[in-house]
């Protein structure tokens, strides 16, 4: 009689017929040594007319797009999206190389991209497609260029306008050219959805669900200094042997409960977050646009979410992510005094209500107090002037650096929901403002604790 175990660890007893006493035989499936993990992502949306490309457009044109990856490996594949197209999208040819900056490629690094061995592919309306895997020396935190030859595109274009990264558009087919000297620069991404790497079995990912603050409004174009970029650098330095990819799936102008720039967060959660492979953690920093736009919506006689509605959306995100084994960390909403569209006493009260719930409810698996480290200690209803990009809503590069630095990397260790961390601000008086420490809660909240790094404001 032998015991045979399948991948789900279920075992069957079978008899082995032979001479003498049957010897027991145990077959066990070993976990894979490598797995596909996204190393870069961009949340797709319907590109508005103002963000469509200039001439030559997508008719017989070469489009070169640079992206900064988070983790590395020796084999990659690329995903493209036609999620919002109402007709099919054909990629006539695709090429990937290491970027030398601008529209220039590093010599001898280029690889053709194929789809079941073919150099071109047609993506149906509303669909996405993943390329064949190919050998590629992908270094962590490096820039690669994905170049596409197009002979047209759907009228409804899928892309990511808030790229904060320059792409290059040139007439004709020059996908393998080392430079595109006649290219028109455009600061948007189109059709490119993710880059995946064949990573070690210890690799994993943290996804970010957010709005323009996470999308990097106020950061440096081509500087890769969003808070998510800074987090990727910190994680790589801390755990090079157990790589953690940072997947920025924010959309500028996004809201939790109402469509705006892109579908609302509850509507896009499955496609943009839960479908990403090997995500262990989710950071949610969203809701400021729901609160800030509420007065405008009510003035038009439209429904507008209040604090309780925002909290309901958080609870829905938590439940749905937990069903996929993902720990969810809530980011407190940052101040917006001085940002004229949002700056009302009512909106500030709603923000404070939401932040109080994030900090004290225990519903999130962890809390990252972005509000505490970016607000002005002399006037906590506004951003610290030294961290403000100038519009009083979005941080500057210095602000984004502080946001990344306040995140305790102990959050990103493998543990179950019962061992998740709850992060709270513990006021210690003016001399110790911004101090945080570990707090053990009641037995009902076992495993939740408050700890994060101190930060000077």
PyMOL commands that set and color helices and strands:
alter all, ss='L'
color gray80, all
select helices_A, chain A and resi 49-51+212-215+227-238+265-274+288-292+294-299+307-322+345-360+370-374+385-387+397-405+409-411+417-419+430-432+443-445
alter helices_A, ss='H'
color red, helices_A
select strands_A, chain A and resi 2-5+11-14+26-27+34-41+45-46+61-68+73-81+89-101+104-105+111-113+121-123+128-130+134-138+143-150+158-160+167-171+184-186+189-190+192-200+204-210+244-248+279-285+327-331+366-368+375-376+379-383
alter strands_A, ss='S'
color yellow, strands_A
deselect
rebuild
show_as cartoon
